Amino acid sequence: MMKVVVVGGGVIGLSSALCVKERCPRADVTVVAAEFTPNTTGDGAAGIWQPQLWNVTQQELKWLQWTFDHLSRLYQTEFSHRIGLFCQSGYNVFDKEVPDPPWKDIVLGFRHLTEDEVKKFPGYSYGWFNTTLMLECRSYLPWLTQRLKEKGVKFEQRKIASLSEVCSDYDVVINCCGLSARKMLNDQEVKPGRGQIVRVHAPWVKHFLLTHNLDTATYNSPYIIPGINAVALGGLNQVGDWDEGWREEDEKKIWDGAIQMIPALKGAQVLAKWTGLRPVRERIRLERDTVKDTPVIHNYGHGGYGVTYHWGCALQAASLAAKAMDDIAAKASSTRVHKSRY
């Protein structure tokens, strides 16, 4: 029986743990993290399935398709609403004509906006409409946790400063540490992408609206995303900013942007406020490595797209972990045969 540890308790870590356990049922799996739900970054996210607009590799497109397909299957179950999963249609709008995204055939009903539709969005002259999936992690993560416990996966809450702390106790390490990779692995490509969200009671808002300013980072202009019980208002992605405190000036910017797009939001009751740091990286790191002679599968750097990529990346990580376990078993078998000759 192989001992596997997953470092990280967010949507990437828990989904990786589940994929490993389902692929290798006899593996002894433990999830170690400083925080679990409801205190992860994903718990505060709006949870819309939408990747970066254009800079997507062919491998990433596969992960995206696997995730969308997985969520589509879950959507057909009788418990989908209990895990925070539902369909939603909406708009992406721009101030100029832009190319179609490479993932347009993954989402449902992708089309360009008509001239009359675009007129509804002041300051914007081009856009898309499509239907996608929404997944609220504050419901999904508890469900994943319960599934893992039912399969015998163990949970340990503690902060890890270095992967070497766990390498000696496990056969395979799956590293889903997110933003902590900057210190834990000295990966300077990982940076915080600070965001703030205001959740309001506005049941009359039925469609998501993502505005795009191509001169700034993604999610750095107003967005309005309805959820099951609240509408998320946002529009900040302050890369390199480590401040997790609430800023009134940023809240004003969010409100001003939202009201400009949908004036009826003025005066909407505030239900909650959230701030968090996205684990931003130019490219997701998903590969096999070795630390202190222990196979390590890295799976981190998903930025604000953890929900969008999580299952596809978890499947890939599980495949790499299974191969690592096979290699360990083959090496052990070879050693036993070699010793038996003497």
VMD Tcl script that draws the C-alpha trace (Angstrom):
set ca {
  {0.00 0.00 0.00}
  {1.49 3.31 -1.14}
  {1.31 6.34 1.13}
  {0.35 9.53 -0.68}
  {0.12 13.03 0.76}
  {-1.67 15.94 -0.89}
  {-0.41 19.32 0.30}
  {-3.22 21.86 0.00}
  {-6.85 21.92 1.10}
  {-8.47 24.03 -1.61}
  {-10.40 22.94 -4.68}
  {-7.18 21.84 -6.44}
  {-5.94 19.79 -3.48}
  {-9.24 18.07 -2.65}
  {-10.04 17.21 -6.27}
  {-6.50 15.85 -6.74}
  {-6.92 13.70 -3.64}
  {-10.23 12.33 -4.89}
  {-8.88 11.54 -8.37}
  {-5.88 9.73 -6.87}
  {-8.08 7.71 -4.52}
  {-10.47 6.77 -7.31}
  {-7.63 5.76 -9.63}
  {-5.61 3.97 -6.93}
  {-8.17 2.74 -4.34}
  {-5.55 0.91 -2.24}
  {-3.41 4.02 -1.78}
  {-3.29 5.48 1.74}
  {-4.08 9.16 1.08}
  {-3.71 12.07 3.51}
  {-4.51 15.73 2.84}
  {-2.35 18.21 4.78}
  {-3.16 21.92 4.76}
  {-2.94 25.04 6.89}
  {-6.59 25.86 6.09}
  {-9.63 23.93 4.93}
  {-13.12 25.04 3.91}
  {-14.63 27.53 4.72}
  {-11.30 29.36 4.93}
  {-9.82 28.72 1.48}
  {-9.57 31.20 -1.40}
  {-12.11 29.19 -3.36}
  {-14.73 29.60 -0.64}
  {-14.96 33.29 -1.46}
  {-14.83 33.03 -5.24}
  {-17.91 33.52 -7.41}
  {-17.22 30.17 -9.08}
  {-17.88 30.83 -12.76}
  {-16.44 28.38 -15.30}
  {-14.49 30.68 -17.59}
  {-10.77 30.54 -18.40}
  {-8.36 33.22 -19.52}
  {-9.56 34.74 -22.77}
  {-6.91 33.67 -25.31}
  {-3.56 32.56 -23.88}
  {-4.50 28.87 -23.60}
  {-2.31 25.93 -24.65}
  {-3.61 22.73 -26.26}
  {-2.87 20.85 -23.04}
  {-4.82 23.41 -21.03}
  {-7.74 23.09 -23.44}
  {-7.86 19.36 -22.60}
  {-7.95 20.13 -18.86}
  {-10.71 22.66 -19.47}
  {-12.77 20.20 -21.50}
  {-12.33 17.46 -18.87}
  {-13.48 19.83 -16.14}
  {-16.51 21.08 -18.07}
  {-17.50 17.51 -18.97}
  {-17.17 16.40 -15.34}
  {-19.29 19.28 -14.08}
  {-21.84 18.65 -16.83}
  {-22.24 15.09 -15.58}
  {-22.63 16.29 -12.00}
  {-25.19 18.84 -13.21}
  {-27.40 15.94 -14.32}
  {-27.58 14.52 -10.78}
  {-30.37 15.12 -8.29}
  {-27.93 16.65 -5.79}
  {-26.30 19.27 -8.08}
  {-27.92 22.20 -6.30}
  {-26.62 20.97 -2.94}
  {-23.02 21.15 -4.15}
  {-23.45 24.67 -5.53}
  {-23.60 23.66 -9.20}
  {-25.92 25.28 -11.73}
  {-26.09 26.66 -15.28}
  {-26.02 30.35 -16.06}
  {-26.00 32.45 -19.21}
  {-24.40 35.83 -19.60}
  {-22.21 38.35 -21.34}
  {-18.55 39.19 -21.92}
  {-18.19 42.75 -23.23}
  {-15.23 44.68 -24.69}
  {-14.48 48.20 -25.87}
  {-13.35 46.91 -29.30}
  {-13.65 43.86 -31.52}
  {-11.59 40.91 -30.32}
  {-10.88 37.33 -31.53}
  {-13.07 34.46 -30.37}
  {-11.71 32.53 -27.37}
  {-10.20 29.06 -28.02}
  {-12.72 27.54 -25.57}
  {-15.83 28.80 -27.38}
  {-16.84 25.26 -28.38}
  {-16.65 24.01 -24.78}
  {-19.27 26.39 -23.40}
  {-22.85 26.25 -24.64}
  {-24.45 28.49 -27.27}
  {-21.49 30.81 -27.84}
  {-22.39 33.71 -30.15}
  {-21.55 37.34 -30.82}
  {-23.78 40.09 -29.48}
  {-26.01 42.01 -31.85}
  {-25.69 45.79 -32.17}
  {-28.86 46.27 -30.13}
  {-27.54 44.03 -27.35}
  {-24.22 45.87 -27.15}
  {-26.05 49.19 -26.68}
  {-27.22 47.95 -23.28}
  {-23.64 48.16 -21.96}
  {-22.36 51.76 -21.82}
  {-18.72 52.13 -22.81}
  {-18.56 48.81 -24.66}
  {-18.93 48.08 -28.36}
  {-18.41 44.32 -28.76}
  {-19.22 41.15 -26.90}
  {-20.18 37.48 -26.60}
  {-23.07 35.60 -25.08}
  {-22.92 32.02 -23.85}
  {-24.13 29.59 -21.22}
  {-21.65 28.12 -18.76}
  {-21.55 26.31 -15.43}
  {-21.29 27.84 -11.99}
  {-19.75 26.04 -9.03}
  {-19.82 27.64 -5.57}
  {-16.95 26.19 -3.57}
  {-18.49 26.95 -0.19}
  {-20.92 24.13 -1.03}
  {-18.68 22.03 -3.27}
  {-15.68 21.76 -0.93}
  {-17.67 20.31 2.01}
  {-19.12 17.75 -0.41}
  {-15.64 16.81 -1.68}
  {-14.44 16.56 1.91}
  {-17.26 14.18 2.82}
  {-16.60 12.00 -0.23}
  {-12.93 11.77 0.67}
  {-13.68 10.82 4.27}
  {-16.07 8.11 3.09}
  {-13.19 6.67 1.04}
  {-10.88 6.65 4.06}
  {-8.82 9.71 3.20}
  {-7.33 11.38 6.28}
  {-7.06 15.10 6.97}
  {-4.35 16.89 8.91}
  {-4.41 20.63 9.58}
  {-0.95 22.11 9.91}
  {1.27 24.55 8.08}
  {4.17 23.17 6.07}
  {7.22 25.33 5.42}
  {8.92 22.91 3.03}
  {7.95 19.79 1.08}
  {10.95 18.06 2.66}
  {8.89 17.94 5.88}
  {6.59 15.31 4.37}
  {8.85 13.55 1.86}
  {10.33 11.14 4.42}
  {6.88 9.95 5.57}
  {5.20 9.35 2.19}
  {5.93 7.53 -1.06}
  {4.42 10.22 -3.30}
  {3.71 13.91 -2.67}
  {1.10 15.88 -4.64}
  {1.81 19.55 -4.20}
  {-1.28 21.78 -4.49}
  {0.01 24.55 -2.25}
  {-1.15 27.46 -4.42}
  {0.28 30.82 -3.43}
  {2.51 29.18 -0.79}
  {4.71 27.88 -3.63}
  {6.40 31.26 -3.72}
  {7.99 30.64 -0.31}
  {7.82 26.86 -0.07}
  {9.51 26.26 -3.44}
  {11.01 29.70 -4.05}
  {8.90 29.88 -7.20}
  {9.05 33.59 -7.97}
  {6.66 33.16 -10.88}
  {3.84 32.78 -8.33}
  {2.34 36.10 -7.27}
  {-0.75 37.17 -5.34}
  {-3.66 38.51 -7.35}
  {-5.59 40.45 -4.75}
  {-9.36 40.64 -5.15}
  {-12.39 42.02 -3.31}
  {-15.98 40.90 -3.71}
  {-19.19 42.47 -2.42}
  {-22.14 40.07 -2.25}
  {-25.56 41.68 -2.48}
  {-29.23 40.69 -2.50}
  {-30.35 41.36 -6.07}
  {-32.56 38.50 -7.27}
  {-33.58 40.49 -10.34}
  {-30.08 40.03 -11.83}
  {-30.31 36.81 -13.87}
  {-27.22 36.91 -16.14}
  {-23.51 37.20 -15.46}
  {-21.73 40.21 -16.91}
  {-17.94 40.28 -17.31}
  {-16.45 43.50 -18.66}
  {-12.93 43.53 -20.06}
  {-10.31 46.25 -20.20}
  {-7.56 44.78 -22.36}
  {-5.00 47.23 -20.94}
  {-5.22 45.66 -17.47}
  {-5.16 42.18 -15.96}
  {-8.20 39.90 -16.25}
  {-10.88 40.56 -13.62}
  {-9.61 44.13 -13.19}
  {-12.77 45.74 -14.54}
  {-16.37 45.40 -13.31}
  {-18.02 42.00 -13.14}
  {-21.44 40.98 -11.87}
  {-22.04 37.27 -11.25}
  {-25.31 35.98 -9.76}
  {-25.04 33.04 -7.39}
  {-27.59 30.79 -5.73}
  {-28.28 33.17 -2.83}
  {-26.41 36.38 -3.70}
  {-24.92 38.38 -6.55}
  {-21.12 38.83 -6.52}
  {-19.82 42.25 -7.50}
  {-16.13 42.55 -8.26}
  {-13.50 43.90 -10.55}
  {-10.09 43.80 -8.87}
  {-7.01 41.74 -9.66}
  {-4.12 43.58 -8.05}
  {-1.11 41.41 -8.93}
  {1.74 41.56 -6.43}
  {-0.43 42.99 -3.62}
  {-0.33 40.89 -0.43}
  {-2.84 42.97 1.55}
  {-5.78 40.80 2.69}
  {-7.48 43.67 4.49}
  {-10.63 45.40 3.25}
  {-10.15 48.71 1.41}
  {-12.97 51.20 1.27}
  {-11.59 52.86 -1.88}
  {-11.65 49.51 -3.69}
  {-15.19 48.86 -2.49}
  {-16.24 52.23 -3.94}
  {-14.62 51.30 -7.27}
  {-16.56 48.01 -7.31}
  {-19.87 49.74 -6.52}
  {-19.32 52.50 -9.07}
  {-18.53 49.98 -11.79}
  {-21.47 47.73 -10.99}
  {-24.00 50.58 -10.85}
  {-22.71 51.97 -14.15}
  {-23.50 48.64 -15.78}
  {-26.75 47.88 -13.91}
  {-28.17 51.02 -12.24}
  {-30.80 48.95 -10.40}
  {-28.03 47.62 -8.16}
  {-27.86 50.98 -6.38}
  {-29.07 50.48 -2.85}
  {-28.98 46.67 -3.03}
  {-28.59 45.10 0.41}
  {-25.03 44.01 1.19}
  {-24.91 40.42 2.44}
  {-21.16 39.81 2.72}
  {-17.74 41.16 1.87}
  {-14.70 39.09 0.97}
  {-11.08 39.66 0.08}
  {-8.56 37.06 -1.02}
  {-5.33 36.39 -2.89}
  {-5.41 34.39 -6.11}
  {-2.30 32.23 -6.84}
  {-1.35 33.94 -10.12}
  {1.25 32.32 -12.41}
  {1.94 32.77 -16.13}
  {1.34 29.03 -16.68}
  {-0.11 26.35 -14.43}
  {2.66 24.13 -13.08}
  {1.57 20.51 -13.48}
  {4.55 18.17 -13.72}
  {6.56 15.50 -11.94}
  {9.57 16.48 -9.85}
  {11.77 14.88 -7.20}
  {12.43 16.19 -3.69}
  {14.74 14.20 -1.38}
  {14.39 11.15 -3.67}
  {10.58 11.31 -3.34}
  {8.36 11.78 -6.41}
  {6.50 15.09 -6.22}
  {3.61 16.00 -8.52}
  {3.22 19.77 -8.70}
  {-0.28 21.09 -9.40}
  {-0.52 24.80 -8.63}
  {-0.63 28.30 -10.12}
  {-4.24 28.35 -11.36}
  {-4.79 32.04 -10.58}
  {-8.47 32.96 -10.58}
  {-9.35 29.84 -12.59}
  {-9.19 27.10 -9.96}
  {-12.81 26.02 -10.45}
  {-12.40 26.21 -14.23}
  {-9.39 23.88 -14.36}
  {-9.68 21.82 -11.18}
  {-10.95 18.42 -12.35}
  {-8.90 18.25 -15.53}
  {-5.74 19.11 -13.63}
  {-6.65 16.64 -10.88}
  {-7.02 13.85 -13.44}
  {-3.61 14.72 -14.88}
  {-2.02 14.85 -11.43}
  {-3.55 11.48 -10.53}
  {-2.15 9.97 -13.73}
  {1.34 11.24 -12.89}
  {1.01 10.01 -9.31}
  {-0.09 6.54 -10.47}
  {2.92 6.34 -12.78}
  {5.19 7.33 -9.88}
  {3.68 4.58 -7.73}
  {4.15 2.07 -10.54}
  {7.81 3.10 -10.82}
  {8.33 2.66 -7.08}
  {6.69 -0.77 -7.14}
  {8.75 -1.86 -10.15}
  {11.96 -0.70 -8.50}
  {11.09 -2.55 -5.28}
  {10.28 -5.71 -7.23}
  {13.54 -5.48 -9.16}
  {15.47 -5.07 -5.92}
  {13.82 -8.16 -4.40}
  {14.64 -10.25 -7.48}
  {18.23 -9.02 -7.43}
  {18.69 -9.89 -3.75}
  {17.14 -13.33 -4.20}
  {20.02 -14.35 -6.46}
  {22.55 -14.26 -3.62}
}
mol new
graphics top color blue
foreach p $ca { graphics top sphere $p radius 0.5 }
foreach p [lrange $ca 0 end-1] q [lrange $ca 1 end] { graphics top cylinder $p $q radius 0.2 }
display resetview
